[in-house]
Amino acid sequence: MEMEMALVERAMDLLGTTRLPWEEEGSGAWRHRLVNAPDGVGWEGPLRTYVERTWDKRYYLRDGDGDRYAYLHPNGICVLGFAPTHEAVVLARKAKGSQVCLEYNRKWDTTKEFQFAGKQRKNAPILQENTEVCNLRVGRKIFSVRCGVQARLLELNGKLVRGGEEAALWHQRPATEGWLAIVQLLCKPEEIVEATVSMEEYVKEREDDLKGLFEP
């Protein structure tokens, strides 16, 4: 049971789901969700997370920029973050004693605000596809992360900005608490869909790499 729950937790942290997508339904007890049942806590199946029910989870598979995700909401809001197979995420999860850090674009004064408000968000920065959102450092390797979409920047992840233990969330829990930025799309969602793949396609394309992340 402990191992099954550990796998469920890891699937949630890395993929934002409580299941391993490459396994057939019913191929392992851990694939069922641990939920509150009338008679206490027990195994019930299958239950999709809020993000899975509400957001269209899309993935960029680009060798130059690394694997990233864009969660699309029907209202035009988009959450950007790192796929678990992004090279920086993989290296950071293995790093022991190496310098690991994330630094947002210095043009944005993150010492004062993480949310860009104002009337109709007019003071929010406009991002282009090639706008640099942040730099990642793992040991001696540096990764430049671009936005990938045309959008208005609404919020940066304050947990990543403030530092401390939570600063590691971008590689420890990239699919959930470790998100990178929240933006309001200025392009058509269809453009992102055409440039990305679905979660099912992502898992199929990166299955071997993903399985390695779930090894004990």
Stockholm file with secondary structure:
# STOCKHOLM 1.0

chainA/1-216         MEMEMALVERAMDLLGTTRLPWEEEGSGAWRHRLVNAPDGVGWEGPLRTYVERTWDKRYYLRDGDGDRYAYLHPNGICVLGFAPTHEAVVLARKAKGSQVCLEYNRKWDTTKEFQFAGKQRKNAPILQENTEVCNLRVGRKIFSVRCGVQARLLELNGKLVRGGEEAALWHQRPATEGWLAIVQLLCKPEEIVEATVSMEEYVKEREDDLKGLFEP
#=GR chainA/1-216 SS CHHHHHHHHHHHHHHSSSSCTTSCTTSCGGGSEEEEETTEEEEECCCCCHHHHHSEEEEECCTTTCCEEEEECTTSEEEEEECTTSHHHHHHHHCSSSCEEEEECTTSCTTTCSBCCSGGGTTSCEECTTCEEEEEEETTEEEEEECCSCEEEEEECHHHHHCGGGGGHHHHSTTTTTCCEEEEESSCHHHHHHHSEEHHHHHHHTHHHHHHHTCC
#=GC SS_cons         CHHHHHHHHHHHHHHSSSSCTTSCTTSCGGGSEEEEETTEEEEECCCCCHHHHHSEEEEECCTTTCCEEEEECTTSEEEEEECTTSHHHHHHHHCSSSCEEEEECTTSCTTTCSBCCSGGGTTSCEECTTCEEEEEEETTEEEEEECCSCEEEEEECHHHHHCGGGGGHHHHSTTTTTCCEEEEESSCHHHHHHHSEEHHHHHHHTHHHHHHHTCC
//
